[in-house]
Amino acid sequence: MTLNTPTAALHPGPERVRVLIGDDHRIVREGLRQVLGDPANGAPEIVVAAEAVTGPEVLAQVAALGGRAGIDLVLLDIALPGRDGLDVLQTLRADWPTLPVVMISTYPERQYAVRCIRLGAAGYLNKSADADEMVAAVRKAAAGGIHVTAATAEALAVAVGRGGAATEALSHREHQVFRLLTTGHSVSEIGARLGLAPNTVSTYRARVLEKTGTKNDVELALYAERLAQGGTRP
């Protein structure tokens, strides 16, 4: 287990916002740490209190720090090894309901932001977001608000209207399979990642194809691409 808990960050001043970063890519964690800790960004109160590489490590870190007693916010990647970020989000919301979680990902906001917020996230950020956006999201979420970008607001508006994407009808597990299928993972790879038998994954795959109106993985990938560009129909 790779855990990083800077001692100084565990004893912050009263104005500090203590952040746990959960991401399996070292360069991403370093980049976030630099962005949040750069005085030039005008956010001296934000400190990275801990880091975790896998889903189980995130949960272990939060528990070790006593939840909100030790940290003020979790920046959580969706695609975590060991346990999916959306699964971790749901566990955090159940076990530490006052602890804000902001999801970060390379996936388009139109595909994932609405689902994350419905699961209780305090915001969704693409990893390409600029420093000001990152800082604003951390500040707002830590203060008890929900950070919504323009793209997320548009996605939310579509989701509550008649033009909502078919992916909104997917269950949590179906959506996990959908995401992994559209990023090139095979049925066996998905089974290994989610701890499911290949036959079970195939069943979820069939449901995903039916609900999205697609016939195979190629059509599903094209559907996901159209969805990322703002379309909602297969």
N, C-alpha and C positions, 0 to 999 in steps of 0.2 A: 504494500500500500504506500502510495506517494502522498504524503501530507506535508503541507508547508504552512506553519502557523507562526509568523513573526511575533516574537515575545512582546515587543513594544506596542504592536497593534492591538494586543489584548487588553491594554489599559489606556484606552483613548480618553481624550478630554471630553467634556460634556457636549461639545458641539460637533464632534466627529461622526461621520457616517462610515461604519465598518462593513466592508463588503467581502463576501466569499465568492471566488470565481470557480465555477465548475466547467472545465473544458479539457478535452484530451489532447489538444495541440499546444505544445509548449510555446510556439511563436505567437499564438493567439493570446495565451495567458500573459506573456511578456508584454505584448502590445497593449492589452487592456490595463495592465499594471502601470505602464508608462503613461497612457492617456489619463488615467484617473489620478495618478500621482504627480503629474506635471504641473508645477505652479503657474505656468503660462496659461493653463486652462481655467485659472481662477477658481479652483475648487480645493483649497488646502485642507478642507475638513474631511475629504474623502480619503480613506485609507484601505488598502487591501489587507484584510485581517487573516485570510486563509485561502488556500487553493486546493482543488481536488481534480483528479484526472478521470475518475469513473463515477457512474451513478451511485454505487454503494459508498464510495469515498465521500461524496457530497453529504449523504445522509449521516455517515459516521462523524464527519466534521461538525455538522450542525448540532448533532447530539452532544459531542464532546465540548462544544462551546456553550451549550445550554440554550440553544435557540436564540430568541431575541435578546437574551441577557448578554450574549457574547458577540452577536453580529446584528446588523441592521437591515441587511439586504443580501440576496443571493443573485448573482448573474449566472444563468444556467443555460448551457448549450443543449439543443434538442438531441443531437446525435452523439450520445455518450456511450462508451462501451460498458458492458457489465449490466447496465440497466438504462433503458430509454429515458431521455430527459423529461418526456411528458409523464412517464410513470413516476419519476422522482418528484416532479411538480405536484402530482396528486397526493403523494405521501407527505410532502412538506406541508401542503395545505391542511391535511388531516391532523398531522402531529404538531405543527407549529402554525396555527391559523393566523397569527398576527405578524408573521415574518414575510415581508414582501419578496416576491420572486420575479425578476425580469428575465425573460427568455431571450437568448441570442442565437443566431443561426445564419447560415448562408442561404437558407431557403427563402423564396419570395414571400413577402408579407401577405400577398393575396391568398396564398395557399395555407399558411399556418398561423397567422396572427389571431384570427378570429377564434380558432380552436384553442389556442393558448390562453386567451383572455377568458373564454368560457370555462376553462379548467381552473381559473383562479389566478392567472398570472397578472402582475401589476404593470405589464408592458411587454412589448416585443420589439427587438432591435435586430436589424440586419448587421452582420459583422463589418459591413462596409460603411456603416454610419460614421459621420464625422465626430470629432472629439466633443464639440458643443452639444450634439444630440445625446451622446453617451452620458455626459455629465448631467444634462437636464433630466434624462430618464432616471438616473440614480437618485438625484435630489427629490424628484417628484414622488417616486415610488417609496423612498425611505420616509417621506413625510406623510404617507398614507394615501397618496393619489394613484391614478392610473395614467401612465404615459402612453399617449396615442399619437402616432405619426399621421401625416396626411394619407399615406397609403393604407395604413391600418383603418383609419376612419372611413375611407372609401370601401374597404373590404367589409367592415361592419355594416355599412349602409346597404351594400349588396346582399349580405347574408340575411338581413331582416326583410328584404323585399322579395318580390317574386322571382328575381333573377339569380337567386342563390345557387352556388355551385353544387353539383351532386355530391361532392366530397363532404359537404356538411351533414349528409345523411349517414355517413360512415360511422361505425362505432369506433371507440378508441383503438382497439386491436386491429380493426380493418384499416384504419388510417395509418397505423404503423406499417402494416404490410404494403399499403398503397405507396407510402413514402419510399420504402426500401425497394419495391419493384421498379419505381420510376427513376431510381438512382442506380439501376443496373445490377441489383443483387438477385441471385438465383433463389429458387424455393429452398434449397438445402442451406444456403447461406443465411437466409432469413430465419429458418428454423433454428440454426445454431445461435444466431444473435438474440432471438427472442425466447429461446428455451422451449421451442415448440416442435412437435413431430412434423416431418415433411407433409404428411397427409393433412394435418391440421392447417398448415400454411396454405396448401392447395385449396382447401375449403374456403379460407378467408379470401384467397385470390379470386375464386369464382364469384364470391359475393361482391367484391370490389368491382370486377368487370361488369356484373349485372347492374349495380347501382350507378356506375358511371356511363353505362350504355356503350362500353367498348368490348371488342371481341378477343383481343390478345394483348400481350405486353407492349407491342409496338404502338398500337392504337392508344393504349393507356399512357405511354410516355408522351405521345403527341398531345393527348388531352391535357396532361399535366403542364406541358409547355404552353398551350393556349391559355390555360388557367393562370399561369405565371404572368402572361402578357395582358391579362385583363378579361379574357373570355370566360364564359361559364358553361358553354354547351359542348358536348363531345362532338 
